[in-house]
């Protein structure tokens, strides 16, 4: 299971990816595929109710403007 900050970052990066695709700032299919793979790696598992099940570790929100695992923000 992923740590909670990894899950939080995954949700944030997924929202950014979808925004980039909708606004047309990210058009290359291979770039979209790579970004989606990065987002899905730590995406939280959903419960039967549809709500995300986060890990129960202690959580401090990391700075979102820093690169994540070597991946630069678009």
C-alpha positions, -999 to +999 in steps of 0.1 A: +000+000+000+012+035-007+019+061+020-008+087+025+013+116+011+019+095-021-018+090-024-025+127-018+001+136-044-014+111-069-048+127-066-033+162-071-012+151-101-042+133-117-063+164-114-035+184-130-031+158-158-068+159-166-068+197-166-038+198-190-055+173-214-088+192-213-072+226-219-051+212-247-017+220-231-008+183-233-014+167-267+012+140-272-003+105-265+030+091-252+033+120-227-002+115-216+004+077-212+036+083-191+019+109-169-012+086-164+012+058-153+028+081-128-006+091-114-020+056-111+010+042-093-002+054-059-038+063-066-059+054-035-081+023-036-118+029-035-141+014-010-174-002-020-191+031-012-168+048-038-148+068-013-110+066-013-094+045+014-063+063+025-035+047+045-035+053+082+000+067+085+007+101+099+003+128+072+020+161+066+011+177+033+042+180+011+049+211-009+031+205-042+054+227-063+084+204-058+091+176-084+077+142-073+099+111-078+119+129-105+087+138-125+085+174-134+052+192-133+037+201-167 
